[in-house]
């Protein structure tokens, strides 16, 4: 894997990185040759275990344990909902409420698809509006459960899909859609070529030191550029 991965924190027990988009957290079940974080670090740390995962297009903070004891301790924190996760996303539409909770059960079906289903597992995602634009909203999200695709499914459920998330109703973000007098000699490309979702912050207790930790991952260039263009051309109003 040629891409350079930023280390946010590292010690003898764990390593936290800023995962780029388009890299798997774990090996693909069908194609083990696809670039993934686990194999990238396994060459240097033979006992590593992934504590959690991010979707392939999602960037941001990812935690990796270097030994079985640390992995167990961190997994227990996740299972007991003692880990606080903060995400940031660019979504479609304008929110009526500046903060709130999305509560909708999520079910994984036998064919592997995931969706809202009253027979599924209870799932909660809290949100907080950061900036409102003409037709988009920058929000922070705080998932209280850890279902597959939870944030993406929940935002689509309330009719605010994430920009670029074609699987759950999102559309590409084009500069021409909000910049007045837009002109280009070339075919226009989206400002961000992926789901506009970033795992911003992780808060947990260190598995050995037993001290509270807070690790934050800077936004990548594509997210920063998209937000900058919205701030510049889409009449933003700060909400928090």
N, C-alpha and C positions, 0 to 999 in steps of 0.2 A: 504494500500500500504506500503510494508515493506522498500522499497528503501529510502535512505536519500537524500533529494534534497537540493542542495547548494543554499543559498540565496546570490545574488550578490549585491543587494541594496534593502533597505526597508525604508519607512517612512509612514506617515498617509494616503497618497494618492495612493501609488502604491508599488508593489513589483516586482523585477526582479530576475529571477532564472536561473540556468543553467540546462535546461531540459535534463534528461538522454534519451537515445534511448529506443525504445520499450514501451514508455508510451504515450498515447493519450493526446492531448491538451484539447480536449472536449469529453464529453461522446459519446460513439458509439451509432448510431441511432437504432441499433438492439439489442445490448447487453450492457445495462447500468451498468453491473457489472464489465466490463473491467476497469482496473486501468486508471485513467485520472487525469490530473493536476487540472481541475476545481473542482472536488469533493474533492480532497486532501486538497485544501485551503478553500473550502466552509464551512467546519466544524469549521474553526477558524474565517473566515471573511464572515459573512452572506450576505454582499452586493457586493461581488466581481463580476467582469465581465472580461472576457478574451478580451484583446485588439487586439491580433492577434493569429495565431496558427502556429505550426510547424508540419510537417509530422511525423508519429509515429516513423520512424527510424532515423529522423533527431534530432540531439542533439543541445544544445546551448541556447543562451539568449532568454528568453520569458518574455513578459511584462504583468502584471495583474493589473487592476485598482481595488481599494478598494471601490469606490463609483461611482455613475452615472455621476457626473460632471467631474470627472477625466477621466472616460471612454469616454465621449463625446469629451472632449478636445483632447485626444490622438487619437481617431478614426478620428477626423477631420484632424489631422496632417498626418495620414496615407493616407487618401483620397486625400489630397492636395499634396501628394508626398514630404512632408517636413521631413520625417523620412529617415535617411540614414542607410541602412542595409549592413553589410559585412559578407559574408560566406566564408568558406574554404572547398575545396573538393580535393580528390584524383581522377584524371580522367585517362582514358585510352588514349594512343597515345601521340604524340608530337605535340605541337602547332607551326604553322608557324610564327604567330605573337605573340609578347610578351605581347600585350594588344589589346583590341578591344571591339566591341559591337556586340551582337547577337540580331537581330531584326527579329522577326517572330511572327505573330499573333497566339494566342492560343484560342481554342474554347472548351467549355464544352458541350458535347452532351447530349441528353435526357436520354441515358442509363447510364450517370454518367462518361463515359470515357472522357479523355482530350487529345487533340492533336493539332498539327500545322494545321492551316486552315486559308486560306486568308479571310474567312468570320468571323473569330474570333476577339477577342479584341487585339489591338496593344499591344505588349509586348517587353520590352527591358531588357537585362542583359549585363552589362559591366563586363569584366574580366581582370585579370592581372596575368601573370605567375610568380610564386614564385620560383619553382625549377623544372628543367627538369631531368628526369631519363631515363633509357634505353628504356622503353616502357610505361611510365606513367608520369603524370605531376601533380604537386601540384599547385593549383591556388586559387586566391581570386576572389570572385564574388560580384558584386554590383547590385542587381536587382532594376530597376527603376520603375517597376510595380509589382503588387502583385497577379499574377494569380496562380491558383492551379497547383502545381508541376512545376512551371515555370523554375527554374534552371535546374531541371532534364530533362525536355523536351527540353530545349534550347541546353544543352550540347549533348544530343543524336542527335539532329537535325544537329549539326556540326560534328558529328561522333567522339565525345569525351565523351562517357557516363561515368557516375560516377561509380567507382569501387563498386561492390556489388549491384548495382541498377538493378536487373533482370527485373523489369517492363519496363525500358527504355534502354535496351541493354547492361547493365553493367555485368561484370563477377567477380567472386570471386578473391581476391588477395592472391596468394599462394607464400610462400617464395621460393619454388622450382623453380618458374618461372623466378627468377632473381638471386638467390644465387648459385654461382658455387660450385660444389661438395656437393650439398645438400643431406643429408641422414637422415632417421628417421626409427626407428623400428615400428612406429605406423602409422596409417592412417593419412595423413596430413589434417589439418583443415585450413580454410582461416585465414589470419591475422586479418581480421575484418569481423564480421558476420552480416553486415548490409550495407546500403547505406552510403558511406564514405563522408557524408556531415554534416557540423557543422556551426551553426549560431554564428559567432564569436563576432560581435559587433553591437550595436544599438545606434544611435545618434538621439536625439529628444529634445524637450523643455519641461521642467517640467510643469505639468498642473496647479500647484498653484503658485510655485515660479517664473515661467516663465523664468527660467535660462536654458541655454544649458546643456544637460547631455550626457555623453558617458559611456556606460556600456559594458564591455568586458567579455566574458565567456571562461575560460580555456578549452582547448581540453581535451576530456576524454581519458582514458588509451588506448582504442583500436585504436583511431586515432593516438595518440602519438607513440604507438608501431609500427604501420604500417609505419609511416613516418621515425621513427628511423631505421627500417630495410631497407627501401629504401635508406636512406642516407648512410647506412653502406655497402650495397651490390650492389647498382645499379648505380654507377658512376654518382652521381648528379652534376649538374652545376647550380649555383645560378644565377637567372635572375633579381632579384629585391631585 
